[in-house]
Amino acid sequence: MNELSLTIAGGDDDSLGDVIFIHGLGGSGVDTWTSDGQIKDGEARQDFVSFFPAVLAADFPDLRFATLDYSAEVTKWSEKLRWNELHRVAAAILEYLSGSGFGEKPLVLVTHSLGGIVAKELLRISNSSLNPRKKKFFESVRAVSFLATPHKGSKWADVLTAINQVLPFFRMSSRIEELKFDSVYLEQLSAWYRDNITPDRIETQAFYEQRATGPILIVDHVSANPDVSGCDPIPVSHNHLGICKPASKKAPVYVALSGLIRHHLEGEKRLRRKNGTANSLLPPQTIVIGLVIRDGMVLMVRRRHAIDRLTWQFVAGRLRVFQEGPDECIVREIREETGVVVRARELLGSIIDEHAPYERIYYGCEYLSGTPLNADPLENSDVSWVSIFDVERYATTPISALAKKYLGLQG
């Protein structure tokens, strides 16, 4: 595709934040992110549209998701483009995105392969621009996710260049030249990114493929590492083409990217009241927490990665807005995370946290069946029945008064 275009996968101009997907070499704004099969959600095996951005958009209805389409041909049959074509492409993309209203709200960039190089060039051009409108693009970005981006070049580019030397009629796009190992352009761009992108300003997330595409591992763990503080590249058991097409909501890429978006965009969410008062603030998301008691024991899970010192906790989950009620949410979460079947018996109340962007709804749940097991190993590292008298010893953050009252704990 030669012309720039955007596909809006979810949300609208009134969204509270934006997510832009940028495809790689030889890809497109739709095909790159579309899997051959259906995306399935855990044991429910519920079918969704297999377009990755649209599936994410369903989980974040207050955000706008868009995929960018730009010219990224593997070959250029008519002429060999100039070496600095990528800079020119990025400059045109920046103008197009700014004109389309992106950069006005908090923004997360999701990139695949060459798309990550384009994103870095976008940020560099925007940051150095004297035009306030273009400068806002850089200032709006909260995080960048790199899916198999060759920060240090790719063996694939070297292979294609070798073919071109044997078959000179096979004209290389300049973008292939720029992706070779030891590329001066990539080295300079990586140095700029390392020196200007700090985790307190823009978070960087990176993934690398573990399976070859044909005979070649196109982007290995070395090249996929952007070498910035706070970023540890994540291995994914897919090849270069499959890494950006997760087949499950529990796939590492889906879980990690959802967490990145939730942290940076939902953390700033401010919902309007139903009466239309724009200045009235409401919690941007709802967390439902379930207290399951059986024979003096409480069901608890231990998070694999602590959040705000939170390790052991009662089973909890984010309410899927417009898709389920809070009672349905907690029943689903407990089943999906622990394998235990419960009934939401009693609404204990809710708490709006003044220091965090969410509302917490508590339910007392009746145990029905099942032996606890760690059914969600990506999120949790352990599941256990804990004596009510030991709950406060396990908990690493204060227990709410609602939970203490239900459990019969004093204070």
RAHU-V105378 format. One line per field, one symbol per residue. psi: psi as a letter, one per 30 degrees, with the letter a starting at -180 (. if undefined). A space follows every 50 residues. Layout:
psi=???
//
This chain:
psi=kfkklkjjflaafglflkkkkjlakgalfeeegkleakkkjbffhkklkg jeeeeeeffifglkkkkkkljhkeljfelkllegeeeeeeeeeeeeeefg gkfflkkkkklkbfeeeeeeeeeeeeefkfjeeeefeeffkflkkjjhki fglkfeeeeeeeeeeeiffikkkffeefglkgkeeeeeeeeeeeffjkff ekkkkklllfkljbfkjejafeffjfhlkgjjkkkkilaeeffgikglfg keeeeeeeeeeeefeffgkjkklfggjffkklkflkkkkkjjkjhglkkl lkkekkjhgjdkllkllkkjkgflleeeeeeeeeeeffgkklkjekjfal kjkfglhlkkkkkkkkkelkkklififeelflklkkkeffefeekglkkl eeeeeefgkl.
//
